[in-house]
């Protein structure tokens, strides 16, 4: 996983001390097979080298959006397991009634990201089903990715990475989420 971009040391708030799982306990108990990725991101967050934009991509139905939410939880609370309280520094955008994510949603993301974080070192915007972004919305988000606020984190989730325009795709850190082995899923269910 490449980690370039503004670091969290520019942020006003420090990340909460991460809660570690006990020996053998999963970091992300509600998701199968994400402990390695969670551990990698925990190290990146702790080192202050979290990038300003990521795209989680891979086959549909693999838990990419759930992991992105868990990462936002970790950044805000120190735990990958979302608690009962809402995350104040996270907004989630997904396709509307028309089946797309348009320019108005991109403008709302910009407004949200430029606000000061309440509890977290980062304001996080999660774009679920990013393949549904219109070209205009992608252009607006490209401007945010090129000149992000120092405390911004923009996460895209998609099963079709190629649906993102090349200029946007080239400026975000892509994280491939592979299929989980059947035996691993079976062991979790049993």
N, C-alpha and C positions, 0 to 999 in steps of 0.2 A: 504494500500500500504506500503510495507516494504521499508525502505530506509537505506541501509547499503552501505558501500564502501567509497572511498575517497571523501572528501568534496571539494567544490569549493573554500574554503579558501586557498587551495594549488595552485589554479590557479593564473596566473599573472594578469589577468584582472578581474574586478568586473562586475557582471551582471548589465545591464542598469536598471534604476529605472522602475519598472513595471507600465504600463499604466493601470489604473483601468477603468472598464466600469461604466457608470453612473447607478444610481438606476434602477434596472430592465433590464438594457441592458445586452445582453449575452457577455461573455468573448470571446467566439469563435463563432461569428455570422454566419460563413459559414458552421458550422457543427451542426447538431441537437443532443442535449442531451449530449454534452461534457463539459458543464460548471462546473459540479461538479468535474470531473477529472481535468479540467484546474485549478480550484481553489486549488485543492489538490497539484498539481505540482507547482503552483505559491508559495504556502506556503513552499514547500520543497526547491525550488530554493532560496527563500528569506532567509531561515534558514541556507543555505549552506550545506544541507544534501542530495543533489542530488547524487544518486548512479552512478556508472560508466557504468552500463549495465541494460537495460530494454528490456522486450519482451512484445509487445502488441499483444494479441491473442484473438480470438473469431471468430464468423462466418464471411464468406467472404462478402465483400461489405458493411461493417459497418463503413468505414471511419477511420480505424486504421492508415493507412499510412498518411492520411491527417492530423490526429491529431498529429502524430509523427513530421511531417513537421511544424505544428503550434507550437509544443513545442520547436523545434529548433529555430523557429522565436522568440519565447518568450525569450529564453535564450540569443539570440544575440541582439534583438532589444527592448525587454520589452513589445512586443505586440504579442498576439496569432494570429493576423490577418496578414498574409504575405503581405508585401508592394510590390511596383513595383521593388525595388532594389533587386538584388540577395543576398542570404545569403552566405557570404564568408567562413564561418566556418562550412559548411554542405556539405557532399557528400552523394549521394544516389546511392546504388547499387541494381540492380535487375537482374533477369535472362537474359542471353544473347541469341544469336541465337539458341544455343543448348538446351535451356530451363532449364539450371542449372546455379548455381553460383559457380565457381570453385576457385582453389587455387590462380590463378593470381589476381582475385578480392579481395581475402582475403589479399594478399600481398599489394595491392594498398590501402586497408583500413588501414593496419598497417602503411604504409608510410604516409598517410594523417593524421592519429591520432597523430603521433609523431612530426608533425610540430607545431610550435607555433601558437596559435590562432591569427587572425588578428583583429577582432572587438569584439569577444565574450570571456567569461571566459572559454569556452569549444570548442574543435573541436568535431563535431558530425558526426558520420557515421551512416546512416540509411540503413539497409538491408531489402528491401521490398521483400516479398514472400520468407522469410527465410526457408520455407520448401523445397526450391529448392537448398539449400546449399549442396555441395558434402561433403562426410565424411572428405576428406582432407581439404577442406575449413573450416569446423567446427573445425577441430583440430588446424588449424592456428589461428582461431578466439578465441579458448579457451585459447591459450597462451596470447593473448592480454587481455582477460577478467581476467586471473589470475594475470597478471602483467601490468596493464594499465598505460599509461602516466598519470600524475596528472591532466591534463586538458582534458582528453578524455571522451567522452560519446558515447557508442555504443548502438544503438536501433535496435531491430529486430521486424519485423511485420510478423505475420503468422496466418493462420486459422487452422494450424495443429501443435500445440505446441509439440506433441509427436514425430514429425519429427526431432526435435533437439536431438542430442545425450545427454544421461543423464548427463555426466560430464559438458557439456556446459550449459544445462538447469538448473542444480543445482547451478550455479554461477551467474545467472542473476535474476533480480527481474521481476517476471511475473505479468503482469497487464491484467486482463480479461476485455474485452470490451463487455458488454452484448448487446443484441438486444434492440433497442429503442421501447418503446410502440407505437403502431399504432396511438393512439390519439395524442401523442407528435409529430410524423412525420406529421400527417394530419394538426395539428395546425400550424406547421412551413410552410407547403406548401400553406395554405390558407392565 
